[in-house]
Amino acid sequence: MGFNPDIVAGNWTYRSFLNNPGYIEDVQNLEEFKELFLFGEGDIEIVESPFGSLVGDIRFGDEYILDLKGSIGYGNPFNLIFQGVGRSDTQAKGWIYDYVGYLAPAWPNGIDEKQAIVGSVIRTVPHDGRPAGVVASFIAVKKS
């Protein structure tokens, strides 16, 4: 299989997590998990674009959509640096988030392994009473 510069193009399930070092006493208690750890959950679409660029969007339902623009550094691992800007016709108007991520390398003997991007995100500007500067870790898993 040859090099594919659009290897990150496609649809991804996105979850970000507050960097809370605490434990959940009952891992079956999803409400406690969401309150203490989950920062965001949605879908990313990265479209095929010119070599080295990243274009797409991230959707947190139909009312919160951010347009994504940035760059892809082709190396080992690939690095992705991009910004999400809230669409003016959605509830995310005025939102700005910055992301840095890395395409996790595939394991040579991995079974049913899915591509993943791991990284961190920062709320760049305050919105809806939430302060700028909050940092979370994220993982995006490629849908088949």
Buried (B, 14 or more C-beta within 10 A) or exposed (E): EEEEBEBBBBEBBBBBBBEEEEEBEEEEEEEEBEEBBBBBBBBBBBEEBEEEEBBBBBBBEEEBBBBBBBEBEEEEBBBBBBBBBBBEEBBBEEBBBBBBBBBBEEEEEEEEEEBBBBBBBBBBBBBEEEEEEBEBBBBBBBEE
